[in-house]
Amino acid sequence: MKKLFAILILLVIVLQAGAQKNSDGSMPQYLIKEFTAGLVKMKNGSRSGALLNYNTVTEKFVFDKSGVLYDMMSTELIDTVYLDKRKFVPVGKVFHEVVVEAPICLFIQHRSSLQSPGAPAGYGGTSQVSNTKSYSSIELESGRYNLSLPSDFTVRPDPVYWIRKGGEYESFINEKQFLKIFPEREEELKKFIRQNKIRFDKTTAMVMLVNHCNTLMH
């Protein structure tokens, strides 16, 4: 295992003082509440277990070894990560969760932005405090954000859904973008969305919708 993770990791310093945590003790930048036993399957067929979590700000898997946090690097060597009864596959330098495996597949890109107090909220929101900054995962040194965050910073989830259809990948975050992926079924899907009160911020609703798409395509 030491040799395997030597090529996957970048050591980060863990500092807990003055840190932000959720009421349940978890850190808000992570996908699940606590580091959990997971499995990493490499493209060469080897497998290794580790205590894992997914940092949605940096969009990197992080593992805990003897209380020290490491970023998982060299994603091109990884085939699949299994964690918390979920399946993740590398896409470039980030990972997507596989939520529907069918002719029409559904993936979630779990991502978040890190905001200082009063930072722009997006979607037309305005800053309440001057000289504030909103950070995206692209701008960050990932190691710094495996730490517990200062109490005045906020993690804002901003997930993206991806459809794989006929070997092509297309992303969406709302109904309009989703319907553009299926122009030939637009009216049928509009009706289904309305009748089932589909919300595009709910994963369970997206699974229902994509499963319905698969039935339509038969």
Legacy VTK file of the C-alpha trace (Angstrom):
# vtk DataFile Version 3.0
C-alpha trace
ASCII
DATASET POLYDATA
POINTS 218 float
0.000 0.000 0.000
2.879 2.387 0.776
4.211 2.068 -2.767
0.774 2.509 -4.289
-0.125 5.675 -2.420
3.355 7.140 -2.797
2.434 7.953 -6.403
-1.075 9.142 -5.551
-0.580 11.672 -2.782
0.565 15.118 -1.824
1.161 15.555 1.892
-0.730 18.361 3.593
-0.349 19.780 7.095
-3.376 19.331 9.307
-4.271 22.242 11.551
-7.447 22.175 13.621
-7.228 25.339 15.752
-10.007 27.906 15.289
-11.650 25.685 12.704
-15.133 25.520 11.235
-17.080 22.305 11.639
-20.714 21.361 11.174
-22.861 20.775 14.243
-22.240 17.039 13.891
-18.460 17.575 13.944
-17.918 17.075 10.201
-16.115 19.532 7.946
-18.414 21.180 5.381
-16.073 20.863 2.399
-16.319 17.060 2.518
-18.976 15.014 0.750
-19.706 12.652 3.627
-19.723 13.270 7.371
-16.554 11.414 8.234
-13.644 9.581 6.672
-14.890 6.106 5.827
-13.296 2.868 4.668
-13.187 2.895 0.872
-11.588 0.968 -1.960
-9.376 2.303 -4.757
-9.177 0.175 -7.896
-6.259 0.973 -10.193
-6.242 0.552 -13.966
-3.570 -2.130 -13.611
-6.055 -4.185 -11.577
-4.544 -3.649 -8.124
-6.787 -2.599 -5.246
-6.121 -0.865 -1.940
-8.285 0.152 0.976
-8.054 3.423 2.895
-10.062 5.849 5.011
-11.414 8.210 2.356
-13.535 11.297 1.823
-14.116 13.665 -1.105
-13.257 17.349 -0.836
-15.919 19.129 -2.909
-13.977 22.420 -2.924
-10.777 20.989 -4.410
-12.612 18.090 -6.113
-10.016 15.610 -4.910
-10.219 12.409 -2.928
-8.445 12.682 0.411
-7.347 9.820 2.632
-6.490 9.666 6.289
-3.370 7.773 7.254
-2.578 7.768 10.960
-4.324 11.112 11.431
-2.536 12.856 8.548
-4.518 13.867 5.447
-3.211 13.220 1.953
-4.597 14.266 -1.422
-4.993 11.452 -3.922
-3.068 12.453 -7.038
-2.344 10.907 -10.454
-6.014 10.287 -11.190
-5.079 8.937 -14.619
-3.881 5.757 -12.888
-7.207 5.159 -11.123
-10.098 3.150 -12.559
-12.760 3.435 -9.843
-13.157 4.542 -6.236
-15.801 2.902 -4.046
-16.892 4.851 -0.979
-19.989 4.924 1.241
-21.798 2.474 -1.074
-21.098 4.848 -3.971
-19.038 4.522 -7.119
-16.783 7.283 -8.484
-14.834 7.433 -11.731
-12.072 9.877 -12.711
-12.873 12.495 -15.341
-9.753 14.502 -16.048
-8.421 15.665 -12.689
-11.736 15.329 -10.803
-14.200 12.534 -10.046
-17.829 12.002 -10.963
-20.208 9.846 -8.944
-22.010 7.224 -11.022
-25.692 7.277 -10.024
-27.440 5.629 -12.991
-25.753 2.918 -15.077
-27.867 2.269 -18.161
-27.816 3.147 -21.876
-28.385 6.716 -20.647
-26.062 7.187 -17.657
-26.232 9.850 -14.976
-23.216 11.228 -13.114
-22.806 13.915 -10.460
-19.823 16.221 -10.312
-19.733 17.129 -6.624
-18.241 20.594 -6.353
-18.485 23.565 -4.002
-17.129 27.080 -3.775
-15.514 28.560 -0.679
-16.706 32.020 0.290
-15.470 34.542 2.800
-18.061 36.677 4.668
-20.221 38.765 2.353
-18.851 37.193 -0.824
-21.085 37.250 -3.927
-23.685 34.514 -3.635
-24.136 34.043 -7.371
-27.358 34.039 -9.350
-27.613 37.817 -9.061
-26.698 38.035 -5.367
-24.585 40.944 -4.149
-21.771 41.300 -1.677
-22.607 42.632 1.779
-19.005 43.375 2.693
-16.353 45.015 0.529
-12.992 43.398 -0.219
-14.375 39.890 0.038
-13.549 37.025 -2.274
-15.206 33.891 -3.566
-12.850 30.994 -4.244
-13.371 28.213 -6.772
-11.639 24.846 -6.737
-9.561 25.902 -9.743
-7.898 28.700 -7.752
-7.037 26.716 -4.665
-3.951 24.981 -3.378
-5.754 21.797 -2.467
-3.756 21.017 0.640
-4.909 24.154 2.450
-8.539 23.117 2.102
-8.170 19.725 3.698
-7.921 21.692 6.925
-10.912 22.579 9.017
-12.053 25.925 7.692
-12.089 29.222 9.608
-15.485 29.817 11.197
-16.230 32.860 9.014
-15.957 30.957 5.719
-18.890 29.264 3.995
-18.968 26.275 1.666
-21.618 26.659 -1.042
-22.490 23.402 -2.884
-22.685 23.813 -6.652
-23.060 20.312 -8.144
-23.301 19.598 -11.860
-25.149 16.645 -13.408
-23.766 14.872 -16.451
-25.569 12.658 -18.952
-23.770 10.094 -21.080
-25.869 9.339 -24.127
-24.555 7.513 -27.176
-20.972 7.976 -25.998
-21.377 11.755 -25.637
-21.301 13.660 -22.334
-23.504 16.687 -21.693
-23.967 18.617 -18.470
-27.024 20.280 -16.942
-28.114 22.005 -13.752
-31.715 22.918 -14.598
-34.750 21.836 -16.612
-33.997 23.966 -19.655
-30.509 22.527 -20.047
-31.781 18.989 -19.466
-34.479 19.229 -22.142
-31.902 20.390 -24.701
-30.219 16.998 -24.337
-33.444 15.241 -25.409
-35.077 17.532 -27.997
-36.948 14.621 -29.571
-38.683 13.867 -26.245
-39.084 17.400 -24.933
-42.880 17.446 -24.561
-43.042 14.005 -22.960
-40.323 14.944 -20.493
-41.938 18.279 -19.664
-45.131 16.413 -18.802
-43.257 13.894 -16.641
-41.385 16.660 -14.830
-44.602 18.540 -14.124
-46.621 15.489 -13.035
-43.892 14.220 -10.713
-42.894 17.663 -9.401
-39.278 16.988 -10.338
-36.786 19.222 -8.544
-33.404 19.650 -10.175
-31.658 20.140 -6.827
-32.606 16.632 -5.647
-30.518 13.636 -6.670
-33.382 11.207 -6.122
-35.507 13.215 -8.558
-32.721 13.212 -11.146
-32.394 9.444 -10.846
-36.161 9.090 -11.389
-36.006 11.380 -14.413
-33.068 9.630 -16.088
-34.578 6.207 -15.413
-37.709 7.464 -17.164
-35.581 8.595 -20.104
-34.200 5.082 -20.376
-37.712 3.631 -20.555
-38.636 6.100 -23.314
-35.616 5.150 -25.384
-36.455 1.434 -25.457
LINES 1 219
218 0 1 2 3 4 5 6 7 8 9 10 11 12 13 14 15 16 17 18 19 20 21 22 23 24 25 26 27 28 29 30 31 32 33 34 35 36 37 38 39 40 41 42 43 44 45 46 47 48 49 50 51 52 53 54 55 56 57 58 59 60 61 62 63 64 65 66 67 68 69 70 71 72 73 74 75 76 77 78 79 80 81 82 83 84 85 86 87 88 89 90 91 92 93 94 95 96 97 98 99 100 101 102 103 104 105 106 107 108 109 110 111 112 113 114 115 116 117 118 119 120 121 122 123 124 125 126 127 128 129 130 131 132 133 134 135 136 137 138 139 140 141 142 143 144 145 146 147 148 149 150 151 152 153 154 155 156 157 158 159 160 161 162 163 164 165 166 167 168 169 170 171 172 173 174 175 176 177 178 179 180 181 182 183 184 185 186 187 188 189 190 191 192 193 194 195 196 197 198 199 200 201 202 203 204 205 206 207 208 209 210 211 212 213 214 215 216 217
